[in-house]
Amino acid sequence: MALLGSIIKGAIALRDAVVSEGTPFEEQEKILKQLLTTAKETAFGKYYGFQKLLESENISKAFAEAIPYHDYNKMTSDWWHRVHEGMEDITWPGKPKYFALSSGTTGTSSKRIPVTEAMLEAIRTTGIKQVGALSNFDLPSDFFEKEIMMLGSSTDLQSRDEFLEGEISGISASNIPFWFQNYYKPGEDIARIDDWDQRVQTIAERAKEWDIGALSGIPSWMELMLKKVISYYDAAHIHEIWPNLQVYTSGGVAFQPYEKSFNQLLGKPITVIDTYLASEGFLAFQNRPETHAMKLVVDNGIYFEFVPFQPEYIQSDGSLTDDAPVLSLKEVALDTDYVLVISTVSGAWRYLIGDTIAFTDIEKAEIVITGRTKFFLNVVGSQLSVNKMEAALQELEQEFDIEIPEFTVSAVQEGNDFYHHWYLGTDADVSEETLSEALDNQLKAANKNYKVARNKALKGVRVHTVSPNVFYEWSGANKKKGGQVKMEKVMKEDKFSEWVSFVETMK
C-alpha cells in the first residue's frame, strides 16, 4: 500500500469531516462585511462611503444601491489607471505586486487586472479546498503520491515598472507552495519557456521521466499537448506514457464539448473535475462526482451578485444597463441564466467578469457556466447562449458519431434576411449540407425562441467545416497559444470577416 498516499488521503478526509461551514448565504454576508471593512479607508471606500454601508441594516442592499456596475473599462478609467501608475490605497489597501494580463476571448489588447497578496492567498486557499474535495471522488491512495502536470501560461513573468505581469495561471504557478514543488510538472524551467510550441516539444521529450497522476489546464490546449506526447513516442494513447494518469482538472471553459475528442486520447477512463479559475480569482470548483456543476467559493475573498441575463439589460458591448436588477445568493432561482458580478480582495467592485452562469443547486451554491455576455446570439430574437449551442453540437456528435471540439458562429445579413454561419472544427466526413440541416433541426427542437426566429428574418443555417487546428492557429495569430486563451464562440460581422479571410489562407 502507498503509505504516504494513505496518510495524505486520510488527512484530507479528516479535514473535510471537521471543517464546519455556515450556509452559503451566511458566508457571503461575512465576506461582504470583510471586504468593506478592509477597504473602507481606500480611495474607493471613502468615495462610496463604505463605513456608512457597514452601518446599514441591510448591507447587501445598501451596497448594491450605492455602487454602480463596473466592467474592466469603467474600473480602469475611473480607478485602476491610478493602480497601474503605482499609487497606493486606491481600490484595495496598498498596491499589488502583480497584474494578470487577460485579453479574454474578445479583446485584442491585454487587460491589466490587479492581483494582490490577498488574492494570491485566496487562490492558494481555494486550491487546498479543491484538493480536500478529492476525498469525495473515491481515488486510490497511491494517486496522492503521483505528479501533477499543470499546463498553463509561462511563469516567466514580465517586469513593467515596479510590477510583474503575466497570465493568472503563470502567476499562480510561480507562487506555488514549496511543499508542492516536487509534485508539480513540467517544473519551473520548462514552465518558464514562453514559446508554446517549444514548451510542448520539451514536455514531450521529458514526458517519460515523470509519473503523472493528474492533468490541469484548458481542454483545447491540453488536447494538443497530449497529442504531441503521444505522437512523439508513436504511442496508441497517453496511458502508454503515463499509466497512472487518473484525474483531469479542467478549467476556463466547459469540458463537455471536448469530452468525446479528449477521450480518444486515453487508454482507460479518468475522473474529470471542472474548475473556474479566472484572471479575477478562483471562483468555483467541482466538489462531488455525481454532478458536473461547480461549487461557488462563497467563503474566501469573493462576494457574488447575479443579474438576470435578459436582452433588455445587456448593452451591445456586453456591459449592463445601469437599471439592471441584481439578486443576492438568497434570491436566485434554479436553471436561470445570470450575469455574474463579483467584488474581490484584489479591489474589483461590482465587476462584470463577462460570464453567465445558472444554478443547479442553490443550497449547495452549485453552478454551471452557460456562456459569455458578448457570446449571445439574439438576431431577430433567436436568443442562443453558448450552452445551448454546445448542447446542439453534442447532439450532432452523437447523431453522426463525430467529434466537434471547436466552433464559432456569426449572424450574417444577406439582403433583408439573416443567416447563422457556423464554422465547425471537425475532421468528420459528413457533408456541410447534412450538418446544416441537422443543426438547424436540433436548435429548433430545443429552443422555442430560435424556432420562432426561424419563421421570421432568420432564414437558416450555413455550416462550414474546417480542421480544429485552424482554430488554434487563429488564436496564435491573434493572441497567443496556450495559457488562458479561449476561442471566440460568437463573432460580430467585422471580426467574422477577418476569420473567414484567415480560414481561406489556411486552405
Helices and strands as residue ranges (DSSP letters): H 3-18, H 24-39, H 43-47, H 50-54, H 59-66, H 72-75, I 76-80, H 81-84, E 98-102, E 111-115, H 117-133, G 134-137, G 141-145, E 147-150, E 158-160, E 163-166, H 168-173, G 178-180, E 184-185, H 188-191, H 196-206, G 207-209, E 212-217, H 219-232, G 238-240, E 247-251, G 256-258, H 259-263, E 271-278, E 281-285, E 294-296, E 302-308, G 311-313, E 338-344, E 351-361, E 366-372, E 376-377, G 379-381, E 384-385, H 386-400, E 406-414, E 417-425, H 432-446, H 448-454, E 458-466, H 468-478, H 493-505
